[in-house]
Amino acid sequence: MSCARTIAKSALAITVLIGAMAFQPECSGAQEVIEDPPESFDIGLSSSTIGITSEFNGEDLTIFGALDNADARIQRQQRYDIVIALFGPREPIVVREKDRFFGIWINRESATIPAAPATYSLASTRPLRDITSRATRERLSLGISTLRLDGTLPRLGEPRPLLRPRQKFAEALREIKTGRGLYSETIGGVQFLGPSLFRAELRLPADLPIGQHIARAYLFREGKVIRHTSRTLTVVKVGFQAQIDAFASNYGLIFGFVAVLVAIVTGWLGRIIFKRD
Amino acid sequence: MFLHLPIAEISVNLFVIVGMGMAVGFLSGLFGVGGGFLITPLLIFYNIPPAIAVATGANQVVASSFSGALAHYKRGTVDLKLGSMLLAGGALGSLAGVWLFGLLRSIGQLDLAVSLLYVVFLGSIGGLMLNESVRSMLRSRKGTTGSDLRRPGQHSWVLGLPLKMRFPRSRLYISIIPVITLGFFIGVLAAIMGVGGGFVMVPAMIYLLRVPTNVVIGTSLYQIMFTAAVTTVLQAATNQTIDIVLAFLLMLGGVIGAQFGAEAGRKLRGDQLRALLALLVLAVGVRLGVELVLTPDSLYSLASPTGKIE
């Protein structure tokens, strides 16, 4: 613990510099202290806002980034790895388990997952297990199977993962979300375009939730995280979608009457147009 | 062709939704049921969140039942007086139903209660109707007149209670107590199950009140239209769960389907119509029943902490 704190101080300047959230160098073993790395690393989103229109049916989000002052030897050996994950808004969610009760399947046990991201989409240069250890992936919430659902932010320097709520419910949540395309991983989704420039393609699902999404990017050198940064992406409804939504939530009662009126007019017009008697 | 819905916040295929509306509209025009008991499960099956599916289904039912009721009104097969009496009972029933809905949710297992209600009601009503209509068909094949259920002197004691009222359109002179009670009971069911109640109303009017089949359908549609309109306004005002874009697409398909349904209905005899509705009701009931008993594909489901299923 004290080791993590002293190093946190020395890393403070860089933290401010790259505008990251909570950067602490890895401190899993007392002997492996990583000095301030020469490499610098940053990403940029083409737009900080995504507008949901009537035509929105999911899209690919392209993120460009640059890695500077890279060690040419390590680069030749391809021992630099980049992982970028986009975390959707976090919300508590209840997972229910059905059980047979007098021959009928009913919901019996349930568990509340405190803060599962609504969506999660990850891109990496190589398979995650080849990049770094499971412990690191768990600490950083990298990978669907090691994604944290308890609401703690990904951070370095924690000795061991926090205790996980009811494993089978967490697994079920991952499975359901992955099945619906809300959680996705793209191995090879990050590609170097040159010695320093790289590009990441993240898959955004059609059912992208409204709110603040956070893109976190990590730079690994020979399996160790040396830099990380994050960017916020805001998803909003625009145009017709936004107007309908605002009307429905601000003037609920009038909206209801309008909906009934629309129904009656449609039914009446249908009678006139398709009059068959 | 895909469209992102403003309230449901998911992307759907335009043609699937319109087609769904058409199929349900056809059945609605044919049988005089609003189709709520079909459209809501279909929407949920298509990944629309249940709260939105229930409310938006009600909105679509307004359109299809208005269209159907209008067609029946022009042909003089709507008993406005009887329909209004049922409606009065239904309004009281809805209030009681909304209260019961809250109670069931607070003790948990609301989903189970709804499923069991569906299975019991759909199963028993479907079974009774099928039995009756098949026997009626066999009778008419033998040559005896049996297509209409009414035979003089067959009124039960229930219909002879005090507060009698004349319903000329239905050729009835019966007590309004069973009429209002029936309306009330259906209002309760409708609020809990999130449907207009046509599939209960139609057989109840035929078998309990002995209303002629051709008047039943128009009158039921008239009653359903009002119930669904009230539900729509209440849902919009309290939960903001009406997706008007989704509802409009369903209506579009629904009104087209309803016209063809009403036309097809004219070519069928009363007992044939009843047998077909019985089969449909039974099929939905059996499907829900099987779902309760069979091992589900996934034992797990996700829900938001407020209790609605995601």
HADDOCK unambig.tbl for C-alpha pairs under 7 A between the chains (distance, minus, plus):
assign (segid A and resid 53 and name CA) (segid B and resid 4 and name CA) 6.88 0.50 0.50
assign (segid A and resid 54 and name CA) (segid B and resid 3 and name CA) 5.42 0.50 0.50
assign (segid A and resid 54 and name CA) (segid B and resid 4 and name CA) 4.56 0.50 0.50
assign (segid A and resid 54 and name CA) (segid B and resid 5 and name CA) 6.59 0.50 0.50
assign (segid A and resid 55 and name CA) (segid B and resid 2 and name CA) 6.74 0.50 0.50
assign (segid A and resid 55 and name CA) (segid B and resid 3 and name CA) 5.35 0.50 0.50
assign (segid A and resid 55 and name CA) (segid B and resid 4 and name CA) 5.83 0.50 0.50
assign (segid A and resid 56 and name CA) (segid B and resid 4 and name CA) 5.70 0.50 0.50
assign (segid A and resid 57 and name CA) (segid B and resid 2 and name CA) 6.86 0.50 0.50
assign (segid A and resid 57 and name CA) (segid B and resid 4 and name CA) 6.71 0.50 0.50
assign (segid A and resid 57 and name CA) (segid B and resid 11 and name CA) 5.94 0.50 0.50
assign (segid A and resid 92 and name CA) (segid B and resid 305 and name CA) 6.83 0.50 0.50
assign (segid A and resid 93 and name CA) (segid B and resid 302 and name CA) 6.79 0.50 0.50
assign (segid A and resid 93 and name CA) (segid B and resid 303 and name CA) 5.99 0.50 0.50
assign (segid A and resid 93 and name CA) (segid B and resid 304 and name CA) 4.98 0.50 0.50
assign (segid A and resid 93 and name CA) (segid B and resid 305 and name CA) 5.95 0.50 0.50
assign (segid A and resid 94 and name CA) (segid B and resid 302 and name CA) 5.73 0.50 0.50
assign (segid A and resid 94 and name CA) (segid B and resid 303 and name CA) 4.99 0.50 0.50
assign (segid A and resid 94 and name CA) (segid B and resid 304 and name CA) 5.68 0.50 0.50
assign (segid A and resid 94 and name CA) (segid B and resid 305 and name CA) 5.75 0.50 0.50
assign (segid A and resid 95 and name CA) (segid B and resid 300 and name CA) 6.51 0.50 0.50
assign (segid A and resid 95 and name CA) (segid B and resid 301 and name CA) 5.69 0.50 0.50
assign (segid A and resid 95 and name CA) (segid B and resid 302 and name CA) 4.74 0.50 0.50
assign (segid A and resid 95 and name CA) (segid B and resid 303 and name CA) 6.35 0.50 0.50
assign (segid A and resid 96 and name CA) (segid B and resid 300 and name CA) 5.36 0.50 0.50
assign (segid A and resid 96 and name CA) (segid B and resid 301 and name CA) 5.28 0.50 0.50
assign (segid A and resid 96 and name CA) (segid B and resid 302 and name CA) 6.41 0.50 0.50
assign (segid A and resid 97 and name CA) (segid B and resid 299 and name CA) 5.44 0.50 0.50
assign (segid A and resid 97 and name CA) (segid B and resid 300 and name CA) 4.61 0.50 0.50
assign (segid A and resid 97 and name CA) (segid B and resid 301 and name CA) 6.77 0.50 0.50
assign (segid A and resid 98 and name CA) (segid B and resid 299 and name CA) 5.03 0.50 0.50
assign (segid A and resid 98 and name CA) (segid B and resid 300 and name CA) 6.35 0.50 0.50
assign (segid A and resid 103 and name CA) (segid B and resid 293 and name CA) 5.99 0.50 0.50
assign (segid A and resid 104 and name CA) (segid B and resid 292 and name CA) 5.31 0.50 0.50
assign (segid A and resid 104 and name CA) (segid B and resid 293 and name CA) 4.81 0.50 0.50
assign (segid A and resid 105 and name CA) (segid B and resid 292 and name CA) 5.39 0.50 0.50
assign (segid A and resid 105 and name CA) (segid B and resid 293 and name CA) 6.01 0.50 0.50
assign (segid A and resid 106 and name CA) (segid B and resid 112 and name CA) 6.78 0.50 0.50
assign (segid A and resid 172 and name CA) (segid B and resid 300 and name CA) 6.36 0.50 0.50
assign (segid A and resid 206 and name CA) (segid B and resid 10 and name CA) 6.54 0.50 0.50
assign (segid A and resid 206 and name CA) (segid B and resid 11 and name CA) 5.82 0.50 0.50
assign (segid A and resid 207 and name CA) (segid B and resid 9 and name CA) 6.40 0.50 0.50
assign (segid A and resid 207 and name CA) (segid B and resid 10 and name CA) 4.68 0.50 0.50
assign (segid A and resid 207 and name CA) (segid B and resid 11 and name CA) 6.34 0.50 0.50
assign (segid A and resid 241 and name CA) (segid B and resid 6 and name CA) 4.75 0.50 0.50
assign (segid A and resid 244 and name CA) (segid B and resid 6 and name CA) 6.66 0.50 0.50
assign (segid A and resid 245 and name CA) (segid B and resid 6 and name CA) 6.20 0.50 0.50
assign (segid A and resid 245 and name CA) (segid B and resid 7 and name CA) 6.23 0.50 0.50
assign (segid A and resid 248 and name CA) (segid B and resid 240 and name CA) 6.05 0.50 0.50
assign (segid A and resid 249 and name CA) (segid B and resid 240 and name CA) 6.12 0.50 0.50
assign (segid A and resid 252 and name CA) (segid B and resid 236 and name CA) 5.13 0.50 0.50
assign (segid A and resid 252 and name CA) (segid B and resid 237 and name CA) 4.18 0.50 0.50
assign (segid A and resid 252 and name CA) (segid B and resid 240 and name CA) 6.26 0.50 0.50
assign (segid A and resid 253 and name CA) (segid B and resid 233 and name CA) 6.24 0.50 0.50
assign (segid A and resid 253 and name CA) (segid B and resid 236 and name CA) 6.06 0.50 0.50
assign (segid A and resid 253 and name CA) (segid B and resid 237 and name CA) 4.35 0.50 0.50
assign (segid A and resid 255 and name CA) (segid B and resid 236 and name CA) 6.48 0.50 0.50
assign (segid A and resid 256 and name CA) (segid B and resid 232 and name CA) 5.93 0.50 0.50
assign (segid A and resid 256 and name CA) (segid B and resid 233 and name CA) 4.12 0.50 0.50
assign (segid A and resid 256 and name CA) (segid B and resid 236 and name CA) 4.84 0.50 0.50
assign (segid A and resid 256 and name CA) (segid B and resid 237 and name CA) 6.52 0.50 0.50
assign (segid A and resid 257 and name CA) (segid B and resid 233 and name CA) 5.91 0.50 0.50
assign (segid A and resid 259 and name CA) (segid B and resid 59 and name CA) 6.79 0.50 0.50
assign (segid A and resid 259 and name CA) (segid B and resid 244 and name CA) 6.37 0.50 0.50
assign (segid A and resid 260 and name CA) (segid B and resid 59 and name CA) 6.49 0.50 0.50
assign (segid A and resid 260 and name CA) (segid B and resid 62 and name CA) 6.81 0.50 0.50
assign (segid A and resid 260 and name CA) (segid B and resid 229 and name CA) 5.93 0.50 0.50
assign (segid A and resid 260 and name CA) (segid B and resid 232 and name CA) 6.93 0.50 0.50
assign (segid A and resid 263 and name CA) (segid B and resid 59 and name CA) 6.72 0.50 0.50
assign (segid A and resid 263 and name CA) (segid B and resid 60 and name CA) 6.62 0.50 0.50
assign (segid A and resid 263 and name CA) (segid B and resid 62 and name CA) 5.81 0.50 0.50
assign (segid A and resid 263 and name CA) (segid B and resid 63 and name CA) 4.28 0.50 0.50
assign (segid A and resid 263 and name CA) (segid B and resid 251 and name CA) 6.94 0.50 0.50
assign (segid A and resid 264 and name CA) (segid B and resid 62 and name CA) 6.72 0.50 0.50
assign (segid A and resid 264 and name CA) (segid B and resid 63 and name CA) 5.27 0.50 0.50
assign (segid A and resid 264 and name CA) (segid B and resid 66 and name CA) 6.28 0.50 0.50
assign (segid A and resid 266 and name CA) (segid B and resid 63 and name CA) 6.26 0.50 0.50
assign (segid A and resid 266 and name CA) (segid B and resid 251 and name CA) 6.90 0.50 0.50
assign (segid A and resid 267 and name CA) (segid B and resid 63 and name CA) 4.57 0.50 0.50
assign (segid A and resid 267 and name CA) (segid B and resid 64 and name CA) 5.99 0.50 0.50
assign (segid A and resid 267 and name CA) (segid B and resid 66 and name CA) 5.80 0.50 0.50
assign (segid A and resid 267 and name CA) (segid B and resid 67 and name CA) 4.45 0.50 0.50
assign (segid A and resid 267 and name CA) (segid B and resid 255 and name CA) 5.72 0.50 0.50
assign (segid A and resid 268 and name CA) (segid B and resid 67 and name CA) 5.77 0.50 0.50
assign (segid A and resid 270 and name CA) (segid B and resid 67 and name CA) 6.95 0.50 0.50
assign (segid A and resid 270 and name CA) (segid B and resid 255 and name CA) 5.33 0.50 0.50
assign (segid A and resid 270 and name CA) (segid B and resid 256 and name CA) 6.39 0.50 0.50
assign (segid A and resid 271 and name CA) (segid B and resid 67 and name CA) 5.96 0.50 0.50
assign (segid A and resid 274 and name CA) (segid B and resid 256 and name CA) 6.95 0.50 0.50
assign (segid A and resid 274 and name CA) (segid B and resid 259 and name CA) 6.65 0.50 0.50
